């Protein structure tokens, strides 16, 4: 292993991270803090028929994490059975079509798939993934990597099963073998801070319900084949009238709302 080369790569990553931290700090200085008005904001949300459970006020800590792509999936693909699997080098992803589709129902799908992924001949490293109801849809059952520092809500560490006519027919998998801490731990925004700030910025409509509010890591940027992850609050909101479901993303360090670009990538500029 070329340790000198790895050292140079991570020096570049650290430099990129320092630039981002400076820009984030400057942007966060422009935000109006709503901490002092949280209590009145919660009461106002209730009056406007916005439903939610008790909001956690704990701030907690998190890290900037980094990873480098490896070929673990490619190196172990021969272990898979009863499926046609192909590995794609550019995105480091594995796509597989099952020889025998798995029949599921809404009531038993998680129990069935939890059992399925734990067998190595079915899914590589399946024990390291956890079902995510927040990311799943009727046509996809999503599992995310569950690392020691938290779950990863990102397509670089995801197991996505495709559902068709009540059967799981295929899946796409990406995998992050290990992550390192790039920066000392920092305080993160609480669930209550994040949700009241979303409301203050007109991101939560009247007559709606907050169905999920989860903290997870997601990709911030890439530098020299290395990926940097940050903690993000994923807040899912369901409109009670239209039944439309949307998920808002908030930088857990700064409280900045993360916009999504037209191509689906995240844009980390505060609104």
C-alpha positions as CSV (number, residue, x, y, z in Angstrom):
1,X,0.0,0.0,0.0
2,X,1.4,3.4,-1.0
3,X,1.1,5.2,2.4
4,X,2.8,8.3,1.0
5,X,0.2,8.6,-1.7
6,X,-2.6,8.2,0.7
7,X,-1.1,10.8,3.0
8,X,-1.0,13.3,0.1
9,X,-4.6,12.5,-0.8
10,X,-6.0,13.1,2.7
11,X,-4.0,16.3,3.0
12,X,-5.9,17.5,-0.1
13,X,-9.1,16.3,1.5
14,X,-8.3,18.2,4.8
15,X,-7.6,21.4,2.8
16,X,-10.9,21.0,1.0
17,X,-12.7,20.5,4.3
18,X,-11.1,23.6,5.9
19,X,-12.4,25.7,3.0
20,X,-15.9,24.3,3.4
21,X,-15.8,24.9,7.2
22,X,-14.9,28.5,6.6
23,X,-17.7,29.0,4.1
24,X,-20.2,27.3,6.4
25,X,-19.2,29.5,9.3
26,X,-19.6,32.6,7.2
27,X,-23.0,31.4,5.9
28,X,-24.2,30.5,9.4
29,X,-23.4,33.9,10.7
30,X,-26.1,35.3,8.3
31,X,-28.8,33.0,9.7
32,X,-31.3,34.3,12.2
33,X,-31.4,32.1,15.3
34,X,-34.8,31.1,16.4
35,X,-33.7,29.2,19.6
36,X,-35.2,31.8,21.9
37,X,-38.6,31.6,20.2
38,X,-38.8,27.8,19.9
39,X,-41.5,27.5,22.5
40,X,-43.8,30.0,20.9
41,X,-43.1,28.5,17.5
42,X,-44.1,25.0,18.6
43,X,-47.4,26.5,19.9
44,X,-48.0,28.3,16.6
45,X,-47.3,25.1,14.6
46,X,-50.0,23.2,16.7
47,X,-52.5,26.0,15.9
48,X,-51.8,25.6,12.2
49,X,-52.7,21.9,12.4
50,X,-49.1,20.7,12.0
51,X,-48.8,17.3,13.7
52,X,-45.6,16.0,15.3
53,X,-44.5,14.1,18.4
54,X,-42.3,15.4,21.2
55,X,-39.3,17.2,19.9
56,X,-35.9,16.3,21.3
57,X,-34.0,19.3,22.7
58,X,-30.6,17.5,23.0
59,X,-27.9,18.9,20.9
60,X,-25.3,16.1,20.9
61,X,-22.1,15.8,18.8
62,X,-21.0,14.5,15.4
63,X,-18.0,14.5,13.1
64,X,-16.8,15.1,9.6
65,X,-16.1,11.6,8.3
66,X,-14.1,10.5,5.3
67,X,-13.9,7.3,3.2
68,X,-12.1,6.0,0.1
69,X,-13.7,3.6,-2.4
70,X,-12.5,0.0,-2.3
71,X,-13.3,-3.1,-4.3
72,X,-14.9,-5.2,-1.6
73,X,-18.0,-5.8,-3.6
74,X,-16.0,-6.7,-6.8
75,X,-13.7,-9.0,-4.8
76,X,-16.5,-10.9,-3.2
77,X,-19.2,-11.1,-6.0
78,X,-18.4,-14.7,-6.7
79,X,-19.9,-15.6,-3.3
80,X,-23.4,-14.7,-4.5
81,X,-25.8,-17.4,-5.6
82,X,-29.1,-17.7,-7.5
83,X,-28.7,-14.3,-9.1
84,X,-27.0,-12.5,-12.0
85,X,-24.7,-9.9,-10.6
86,X,-22.7,-7.3,-12.4
87,X,-20.2,-4.9,-10.8
88,X,-19.8,-1.3,-12.2
89,X,-16.3,0.1,-11.6
90,X,-17.0,3.9,-12.1
91,X,-19.7,4.1,-9.4
92,X,-18.4,1.1,-7.4
93,X,-21.9,-0.4,-7.5
94,X,-23.2,-3.9,-7.8
95,X,-26.5,-4.6,-9.7
96,X,-28.2,-8.0,-9.3
97,X,-31.2,-9.7,-10.8
98,X,-32.7,-12.5,-8.6
99,X,-33.2,-15.8,-10.3
100,X,-36.2,-16.4,-8.0
101,X,-38.1,-13.2,-7.2
102,X,-39.2,-12.9,-3.5
103,X,-42.9,-12.6,-2.8
104,X,-43.7,-10.0,-0.2
105,X,-46.6,-8.2,1.4
106,X,-46.7,-4.9,3.2
107,X,-47.1,-6.8,6.5
108,X,-44.2,-9.2,6.1
109,X,-41.7,-7.5,3.7
110,X,-39.3,-6.3,6.4
111,X,-39.1,-9.6,8.2
112,X,-38.5,-11.5,4.9
113,X,-35.9,-9.0,3.6
114,X,-34.1,-8.8,7.0
115,X,-33.6,-12.5,6.9
116,X,-32.6,-12.5,3.2
117,X,-29.8,-10.0,3.5
118,X,-28.1,-11.7,6.4
119,X,-27.1,-14.6,4.2
120,X,-23.8,-13.8,2.5
121,X,-24.8,-15.8,-0.7
122,X,-27.8,-13.5,-1.1
123,X,-26.2,-10.1,-0.2
124,X,-22.6,-9.2,0.5
125,X,-22.0,-7.6,3.9
126,X,-25.8,-7.6,4.4
127,X,-25.5,-7.7,8.2
128,X,-24.1,-4.1,8.0
129,X,-27.3,-2.7,6.6
130,X,-30.5,-1.6,8.3
131,X,-33.9,-1.0,6.8
132,X,-34.9,2.6,6.3
133,X,-38.6,3.3,6.2
134,X,-37.9,7.0,5.7
135,X,-36.2,6.4,2.3
136,X,-38.3,3.4,1.1
137,X,-41.2,3.7,-1.3
138,X,-43.8,1.3,-2.7
139,X,-41.4,0.4,-5.6
140,X,-38.2,0.3,-3.5
141,X,-37.1,-1.2,-0.2
142,X,-34.1,0.8,1.0
143,X,-31.4,-0.4,3.4
144,X,-28.6,1.9,4.6
145,X,-25.2,1.1,6.1
146,X,-25.2,1.3,9.8
147,X,-21.7,2.4,10.9
148,X,-20.4,3.0,14.4
149,X,-20.9,6.8,14.1
150,X,-24.4,6.5,12.7
151,X,-26.4,5.5,9.7
152,X,-25.4,6.7,6.2
153,X,-28.3,8.1,4.1
154,X,-26.4,8.3,0.8
155,X,-26.3,6.4,-2.5
156,X,-22.6,5.5,-1.8
157,X,-23.6,3.2,1.1
158,X,-27.0,1.8,0.2
159,X,-28.9,-1.4,-0.6
160,X,-31.9,-0.7,-2.8
161,X,-34.3,-3.5,-3.7
162,X,-36.7,-3.1,-6.6
163,X,-40.3,-4.2,-6.0
164,X,-42.6,-5.2,-8.9
165,X,-46.1,-6.7,-8.7
166,X,-45.6,-7.8,-5.1
167,X,-42.2,-9.3,-5.7
168,X,-38.6,-8.2,-5.0
169,X,-36.9,-8.8,-8.4
170,X,-33.5,-7.1,-8.2
171,X,-31.2,-4.9,-6.1
172,X,-28.4,-2.3,-6.4
173,X,-25.8,-2.1,-3.8
174,X,-23.0,0.3,-2.8
175,X,-20.7,-0.2,0.1
176,X,-18.3,1.8,2.3
177,X,-15.9,-0.5,4.1
178,X,-14.5,2.0,6.6
179,X,-14.7,5.6,7.6
180,X,-12.2,7.8,9.4
181,X,-12.8,11.0,11.5
182,X,-11.5,14.0,9.6
183,X,-12.2,16.7,12.2
184,X,-12.7,16.8,16.0
185,X,-16.3,16.4,17.1
186,X,-18.7,19.4,16.9
187,X,-22.0,20.3,18.5
188,X,-25.0,19.6,16.3
189,X,-28.5,21.2,16.2
190,X,-31.2,19.5,18.1
191,X,-34.3,18.0,16.5
192,X,-36.4,20.8,18.0
193,X,-34.1,23.5,16.6
194,X,-34.1,22.0,13.2
195,X,-37.9,21.6,12.9
196,X,-38.8,25.0,14.3
197,X,-36.2,26.6,11.9
198,X,-37.8,24.7,9.0
199,X,-41.2,26.1,10.0
200,X,-39.8,29.7,10.4
201,X,-38.4,29.4,6.8
202,X,-41.8,28.3,5.4
203,X,-40.6,24.8,4.7
204,X,-43.4,23.1,6.7
205,X,-46.9,23.9,5.3
206,X,-50.1,24.2,7.4
207,X,-52.2,21.1,7.8
208,X,-49.3,18.6,7.6
209,X,-47.7,15.9,9.6
210,X,-44.0,15.4,10.4
211,X,-43.6,11.6,9.9
212,X,-39.9,11.2,10.4
213,X,-37.0,13.3,11.8
214,X,-33.8,11.3,11.6
215,X,-30.1,12.2,11.9
216,X,-27.7,10.4,9.5
217,X,-24.5,11.0,7.5
218,X,-24.6,11.9,3.9
219,X,-22.0,12.9,1.2
220,X,-20.8,16.5,1.3
221,X,-18.2,16.5,-1.4
222,X,-15.5,14.4,-3.2
223,X,-11.8,15.3,-3.4
224,X,-9.2,13.1,-5.1
225,X,-11.3,9.9,-5.0
226,X,-12.1,10.5,-1.3
227,X,-15.6,11.3,0.0
228,X,-16.4,13.6,2.9
229,X,-19.6,13.0,4.9
230,X,-21.5,15.3,7.3
231,X,-24.4,14.8,9.7
232,X,-27.7,15.8,8.2
233,X,-31.2,15.9,9.7
234,X,-33.7,14.3,7.3
235,X,-37.2,15.6,8.1
236,X,-40.1,14.0,6.2
237,X,-43.4,15.9,5.9
238,X,-46.7,14.6,4.7
239,X,-49.4,17.1,3.5
240,X,-52.7,16.0,5.1
241,X,-54.8,17.3,2.1
242,X,-52.8,16.3,-0.9
243,X,-51.0,13.3,0.7
244,X,-47.8,14.5,-0.9
245,X,-44.6,13.5,1.0
246,X,-41.4,15.6,0.9
247,X,-38.2,15.2,2.8
248,X,-36.2,18.3,3.9
249,X,-32.5,18.1,4.6
250,X,-30.7,20.3,7.2
251,X,-27.0,20.5,7.9
252,X,-26.8,19.3,11.5
253,X,-23.7,21.5,12.2
254,X,-24.9,24.8,10.9
255,X,-28.7,24.5,10.7
256,X,-28.5,25.5,7.0
257,X,-31.3,24.0,4.8
258,X,-29.8,21.9,2.0
259,X,-31.2,22.5,-1.4
260,X,-31.5,19.7,-4.0
261,X,-30.4,20.5,-7.6
262,X,-32.3,19.4,-10.7
263,X,-30.0,16.4,-11.2
264,X,-30.7,15.1,-7.7
265,X,-27.4,16.1,-6.2
266,X,-27.3,18.0,-2.9
267,X,-26.4,21.7,-2.9
268,X,-25.1,22.8,0.5
269,X,-26.1,26.4,0.3
270,X,-28.3,27.8,3.0
271,X,-31.7,29.2,2.0
